[in-house]
């Protein structure tokens, strides 16, 4: 049966299918179907109005942190002098509910400025999970789980990358450039900016010995491997993206793919990133070819090396002669009679 292109969601045989260039995919999970509906209607869950959300549910110190970032990004930024309410207004965090026509604070406001208790109510499944699996690949060598607002989540994820990934010396022209920050800042920004915050799946960064894998639940726009040369950017959370752009924590849509593709072959010689969109997750793989662990990262050392480092330099206890084991007798040749 032929189904023409439409702005609506259609069923066939009671099943919902997602059509793409690679084929038709049956959608079974409710949140996958909801994501398809949102994509059809151009609706972003970050813009949903929360009637119960008020200024008392937001943290004043986060507004000050946001102003500091705005001022650092652009001297005398015009938003710096705005009140908290005006900052929410100009940032797009206050909207009119299309169903009730009531004006209120959105999910994006809770994600960016909310207290931890507010976040648990607005987005109870939201978590960012950083894992180090260099030695223990079944579990982990180190881990950080962040349930907090997006301003502090960015700092926490970047600190995790800085702790466990090396940063080789590199000059671009006459200026020192941190390849690690340039690459992983883009990837962490995309993880935050394009996550689908109604999904129960965690957004994860997993550092292996030979690669780093970013997995981000999102509403898919395409399916399959993305070609950086023919990539068309599609922001999943435009309000969050615009505000992060003003604070210098995000570049124009699509710049992440461009910068990672440009600088990764220098950071990891000969490597190329892999961007893949699946039914409900965007996965980015960053190969680490000939990459050494961060020099200060003790968790990257083998367990035996860590134990050896702990006991190195200790003086072995003296053993009394009577406690010393006697040397073993040489083996007796076969056929030699016993005495």
N, C-alpha and C positions, 0 to 999 in steps of 0.2 A: 504494500500500500504506500502510495506517495503522500508525504506530508509536506506542504509548502512551507517556506520560511515564514515565520510568524513571531509576533511579540508575545504570544501566549504559550503556555505549557500544554502540550497535547499528550494523550495516552493512546497506546495501542495494545489491545488485549489486556487492559488493566495495568500495563507497565509503563513507566516513564523512562525514556531513553535520552541520552545526551549525544547529539550528532556532532562529529568533528571530521577533520580531514582524514583521520586514520580509520574511522569506522563509527559504529553506533555502540554506545555503552549503556547498559541497564543501570539505573539508579535505584537503590533499595533503601539506603539510610535516609531518614527524614531530613537531616540537616543538609544532605547532598541535594535533595529536591528543593529545600528552602533556598539553598545557594543558587540553584538554577532559576527559581522564581525571582530572586533578588537581581540576578544578572539580566533577566528579561525586562524587569521593570525599572532597571537602572536605580535600584534602591540600595542605599548603603546603611548597614546596621549601626555604624558609628553616629549617624544622624538621627537615630530614634530618640524622641523626647522622653525623659524620665520625669513624670509628674511629681514624684516624691523628692527629687534632687534639689537641694538649695545651697546657698553659700556656706551654710554651717557644715555641709558635708565635704567641703573642699579645704585644702591646707593652704593657709596664707603664705607659709615659707616657700611653697612651690611657685607661687606667683613671683616672689622675689628672685628665685633661681632663674625663672624664665626671663625676667627683665635683665638679669646679669648676662645671660646668654645672648639676648637680643642686642645689648649694648656692645658685647664683645664681637658680635658678627658685623655690626654696623654702628659706628660712632654716632651718638645722638639719634638713635633710632626713634622714630616718632611714636612708637608704641610704649616706650619706656615710661613716659609720663602719664599714661592712662591709668585709671583706677582698675581694680580687679574686675569689676562688672563690665567696664568698657573694654578691657582686654578680652574678656570672654565674648563680648558682642562682636568686636572687629575680627576676632579669630574664627568666627563661625560656630562657636560652641553654644550659642543661644538661637533657637529656631522655633518656628511655629509648627505645631503638630498638624499635619494635613487632615487628620481624622476629626480632631476636636477643635481645631483653630485656636488652641491655647498655646501661649508662648512659654517655653521652659528650657531647662538645661538638658543637653544631649548626653548620650553615652560617651562621646568623645571628651566632653568636659570631665566626666568621672574618671576616664582612663588617664587623662593628662594631669589633673589636679586633685583627684579624690584621695581621701584617706584610705588606709588599707581596709577598714570596715566598709567604706563606700564601695570599693572595688569588689569586695566579696558579694555585695548585693547586685551591683550593676553588671559584672562579668565574672560570675563565680568560678568558671572554668579556666580563667586566664592564668597562665603560668609560662615563664621563660625558664628553660632548663639547659644549663651548661654542663657537659660531661667530658671528662678526660679519660680516654680508653687506650692508653699506649701499651700498658702491660696487662691489665685485667680487662679484656675486651668483653667478657660476659657481664661484668658489673661496671666498676669504674675505679679509677685511681684518685679522682677528685671530682667534686660536684658543687654546683651552686644552683639553687632554685629561687626564682624571684617572683613574688606575687604582688609587687608594689607598682606604683605609678610609672608611666612611661619615661619620665625625666630621669628617675633614679634607676629604672631598669636598663636604660641605655648605658649609664655609667657602670653598672654592675657587670653587664655582659662584656663591655670593652675591657674592664679590669681583668676579667677571666681570660680573655684572649691575650692580653699583655702578659699575664702571668705564665702562660703555657706555650706561647709562640715566639720564635726568635724574631729579631729586628735587625737584619744586616745593614751595614753602612752603605748608603747610596747617595750619590750627588746627581741632581737634575740641574744641569747648567752649573751654577756656582752655589746653589743652595742645597743644604742637607734635607733629604726627604725621607720620611718614615714610610717604607713600603708596607709594613704591617698595618699601620694606622690607615693608610690610604685604601688598602684593600678591605680590611675587616671592618672599618668604620662604615663603608658603603653597605656591606652585607648585614651588619647589625642594624643599620638604619632601615634597610628594606625589610628585615625580619619584623621590626616594630611597625613600620608604616603600612605594610601590606597584609598584616595578619587579619584573619577573620576571628573577631573576639567573641563570637557566639559559639564557636566550635569548642568541643570538649578536649580536642587533641592539643598537647603542649607544643609550643614552638621551641625547637631544640637546636643547640650547637654541640656537635660531637667532634672532639679532636682525637683522631687516631694517630698512629705512628706515621702513616704515609698519606693522610688526607684529613680534611676538615669538611664535615657534612652539615649543612643548614637545612632543616625541615620546617616548613611554615604552613600551617593550615590556612587556606584561603578559598575565595570564590574563584574558580578557574575562568580564564578568558579564552585560552587555547588549550591544547593538549599535545604532549610529546616534548621533544627536545627543542629548545629555543635557539635560533640562529642569531648571534649577536649582530651580524651584518644586516639582517632583515628584521630586526626586532622593533615592534611597535609598542611603546610603553602604555600601560593601562593601570592608573592608580586605583587601588582597592579602597583606600580611605582618604579621599581628597582633603577633608578638613584637617586631619592629622598631618598629612603630607605638607600642606601649605604652612601650617604653624611650625613644623620642624624645619622647613625651608627658611623661614624668617629667623629661626634660632641658630642656623648654621649646622644643624644636625642631619640635614638631608639636602640633596641637590635636585636639580630638575629630574622629572620622571625619565627613566632610562639611563641616567648617568652612571648608576651603579653597575649595570652590565658593561657599559663602555669602559669605566675605570678599572674594574676587575680584570677584564679582558686585556687591557693595555699593560697593567703593572704586574700581573701574576707571572708571566714568563720571565720577568726580571727577578722577582722574589723567589720563585721556584723554577729554575732554568728548564725551559722546554715544556712547561706545564700549560694546560689550557683548561679553563673552568667549564663545567657542565651544568647547564640550567635545564631542568625538566619540570613540566607541569603535568600533574596527574589529576585524577577526578576531584580530589579535595586537598591536595598539598602541593606546594612548590618546593622542589628539592634542588639545592645547589651544592655541587661537589668541587672542592678546591684541592687538587693534588699537591702533595708536599714531596717533590722529588729532591732527593739528597738534602732534605731539610733536617737540621739538628735541633734537639729540644732547646728551649730557653735555658741559658746558662745558670740561672738561679732557680730552676724548677727541679727541686729534689724529687718530686713525684714522678718525674720522667725517667729517673734512674732505675735500673733493675733492682729488685729487692735485695739481691746478694750484694750489689754495690753499695746500697744504702747501709746495710748492716756492717759491711767492711769499713765504710767511712766512719761509722759510729765508734768502732773499736780500734780504729787506726791510732797509733801513738800510745796505746795503753801498754804498760809493762807486763809481760807474762809473769804470773806468780811462780816463785821458786818452788821446785819440787824436791822434797827430801830424798836422799839416796835410797832409803828403805822403801820409799813409795814408787820409785822408778821401776818400770817393768823390765824384767830380765830379757836380754835379746833372745829371739827365737832360735832354737837349735836348727842346724841345717837338715834338710830332708834326708831320710835314710834310704839308700838305694834298695831296690827290690831284691829280694833273695838274701839280704843280710840277716843273719840270725839275731834274735833279741837276746839281751843279757839279763 
